[in-house]
Amino acid sequence: PNITNLFSEVVKMRNMLQSVVADVSTIKQATSEAETRISRLEDTSERLHTAVGERSKLTEAMLDRMQALENHSKRNNVRVIGLKETIGTDGTLLSCARKMLTEGLGVRDDAEFEIERAHRAFAPLPDPNRAPVLIRFLRQSARDKVIMAAKEKRGFEWQDCRPSVFPDMTKELAEKRKAFTAVKKKLQE
């Protein structure tokens, strides 16, 4: 009876060992598959990370180009703040702008100062009397002379309003230029 029990125990242990070996083999196979999948995912992740970095650089370059083109398209524009558009001979913004340039800034109204168009800028209006107005000249030289005349007058008054004249540019470029304001003041001193 003792040998039979022992033999029976050995058979049970052998079956258990075979079951454990089969389970270990299954786990080993699953681990190998998981390692292969993880390796593929890491490779894919690295490729995607590289592609995102390249796309990010490309997007930044495209944004810079777009801003450069936008600023180039605004090279003939001036932005006027504080101009009441009802002032003028016929009540139009164009005639008001022309009068402000000739009477307020003292710019000669000749062929060089041909205004292509004048219109309100699409911007929130905190104060209706200080609505931004864009004036587009046909020639850049006219725009440059208007900017210089406005700098020389520094806060001129015309027809009960104090218009301010600035070059028209993108918000990003204006912020970059604003960063140098303190340095420019020190250099002027």
Secondary structure as the mmCIF struct_conf table of DSSP 4:
data_model
#
loop_
_struct_conf.conf_type_id
_struct_conf.id
_struct_conf.beg_label_comp_id
_struct_conf.beg_label_asym_id
_struct_conf.beg_label_seq_id
_struct_conf.end_label_comp_id
_struct_conf.end_label_asym_id
_struct_conf.end_label_seq_id
HELX_RH_AL_P HELX_RH_AL_P1 ASN A 2 SER A 73
TURN_TY1_P TURN_TY1_P1 LYS A 74 ASN A 76
STRN STRN1 ASN A 77 ILE A 81
BEND BEND1 GLY A 82 GLY A 82
TURN_TY1_P TURN_TY1_P2 GLU A 85 THR A 86
BEND BEND2 GLY A 88 GLY A 91
HELX_RH_AL_P HELX_RH_AL_P2 LEU A 93 LYS A 99
HELX_RH_PI_P HELX_RH_PI_P1 MET A 100 GLY A 104
BEND BEND3 LEU A 105 LEU A 105
BEND BEND4 ASP A 110 ASP A 110
HELX_RH_3T_P HELX_RH_3T_P1 ALA A 111 PHE A 113
STRN STRN2 ILE A 115 ARG A 120
BEND BEND5 PHE A 122 ALA A 123
BEND BEND6 PRO A 126 ASP A 127
HELX_RH_3T_P HELX_RH_3T_P2 PRO A 128 ARG A 130
STRN STRN3 VAL A 133 PHE A 137
BEND BEND7 LEU A 138 ARG A 139
HELX_RH_AL_P HELX_RH_AL_P3 GLN A 140 LYS A 153
BEND BEND8 ARG A 154 GLY A 155
STRN STRN4 TRP A 158 TRP A 158
TURN_TY1_P TURN_TY1_P3 GLN A 159 ASP A 160
STRN STRN5 CYS A 161 CYS A 161
STRN STRN6 SER A 164 PRO A 167
HELX_RH_AL_P HELX_RH_AL_P4 LYS A 171 LYS A 178
TURN_TY1_P TURN_TY1_P4 ALA A 179 PHE A 180
HELX_RH_AL_P HELX_RH_AL_P5 THR A 181 GLN A 188
#
